[in-house]
Amino acid sequence: MYFENQKTLAEPFRIKMVEPLKVTNEAYRLSKLRQAGYNPFLLNSEDVFIDLLTDSGTGAMSDRQWAGLMMGDESYAGARSWHHLEDEVKDLTGMPYVLPTHQGRAAERILYGLLGGKDKVFISNTHFDTTRANIEFTGATAIDIPCAESTDTETWAAFKGNMDIEKLESLINEYGSEQVGAVILTVTNNSAGGQPVSMANAKAVRDVCSQYGVLLVLDGCRIAENSYYIRHREAGFGEKTYREIASGMFAIADAFIMSAKKDGLVNMGGLLTLRSKDLAERCTNLLIISEGFATYGGLTGRDMEALAIGLREVFNPDYLEYRIKSTEYLGNHLREAGIPLLWPTGGHAIYIDAQKMYPHIPVHEYPGQALVCSLYQTGAIRSVEVGSVMFGKTTDDGMLIPAAKELVRLAIPRRVYTQSHIDYVVEVFTRLKETAAATRGYRIVWEPPFLRHFTARFEPV
Ligand SMILES: *Cc1c(COP(=O)(O)O)cnc(C)c1O
């Protein structure tokens, strides 16, 4: 901010290159929506104006990162770009072993492939879906123990992403520490609305892990965003830099997994860092089999160069303030417009309560899908349903077992949209609210056996 009590949330960057967007009319969008079986995943991105499908890999790189691409060293082994990345990551994490991967899930497959197996159990504040899938694929069980406040979606609490420490201890006692593959602390807690984890909670998790001799993994793809919340919401951190706070969090972990597509500020990439030499050697063997040689993993030299720069930029205080406040800005304005959403807002996304917005649409007619389609039809905005389309199950006699909530996620790409784009999103919601009572639900006309939200086709009821 340029002066105290500044009200305008001016972006701390200016635009050097533009990507023109196509302006479409409602008739065009309705025809595209029909062709896509009313599933926005099946739309072409060029038909979308504001794409809030995900914050993963959709950010804009800086001029320095683009310059870094030109400096990429594409040597097979020991490339200069690898050393830049390795030095940066060692300095940031304090961990001696760094493995580059093509994205977060590759790091997960390698690490959990070694730690998992039948009879093993993994415990997390909340497993992200690829984390859970990689764990369950080994035959192991993944158990989520978010803190009690996380289920209250209306009352403000500082750290709804925390892990339930009592449950952690009782689960380790119940299964026995040898059975626990790892405890995984996800910061911010993506699947619990991007809510932050406090340093006090992280330390308490560490203490339990140390007491029982259990490995602690930090799934930290939004570690910089989490550090922002610690500095501004937890006592004793106001004088620390965001990077120092992140270092404090790395210090408690035995291993760190990162999807660099988030706080790495790049479009593709991942990291696995470890403290244990033995585990690092076993992981490196798997890395070489499936990702690539140890000094590039699944990445090109230019990717590694851009990531090394992104990991530094993401801790810039002006960037982080803009990042968190611009997400909050959308949440605050939607809330003022009477749109029901999860509170407080998370770091990377806003979650709309579609069931509250469309109380007349029953769960088996998917209120979240109705909102996702209306957002596109009215405003060319793409979002994602996080409700019974994504998580609902069907019984043998065709009955829907609904998800716990019917949500729609608006994920905010980093450094991509301006405040006027976000004002436009608020305006579209205001219109949808006016016509909410007339909005109809959807039925599924085709679905695949797994992960149906990606490819299912719908029609309006
Ligand atoms: C995105 C994400 C992953 C997986 O990373 P990919 O790069 O998409 O493979 C893992 N954990 C969390 C918390 C994530 O948000």
The ligand as a Gaussian input file, in Angstrom:
#p B3LYP/6-31G(d) Opt

LIG

0 1
 C       -2.566000     -28.993000      -6.175000
 C       -2.274000     -29.728000      -4.940000
 C       -1.605000     -30.960000      -4.957000
 C       -1.265000     -31.685000      -6.244000
 O       -0.423000     -30.974000      -7.066000
 P       -0.443000     -31.064000      -8.670000
 O        0.640000     -30.135000      -9.067000
 O       -1.799000     -30.641000      -9.130000
 O       -0.148000     -32.476000      -9.048000
 C       -1.306000     -31.538000      -3.743000
 N       -1.663000     -30.988000      -2.583000
 C       -2.330000     -29.814000      -2.521000
 C       -2.713000     -29.234000      -1.197000
 C       -2.671000     -29.152000      -3.698000
 O       -3.363000     -28.001000      -3.638000

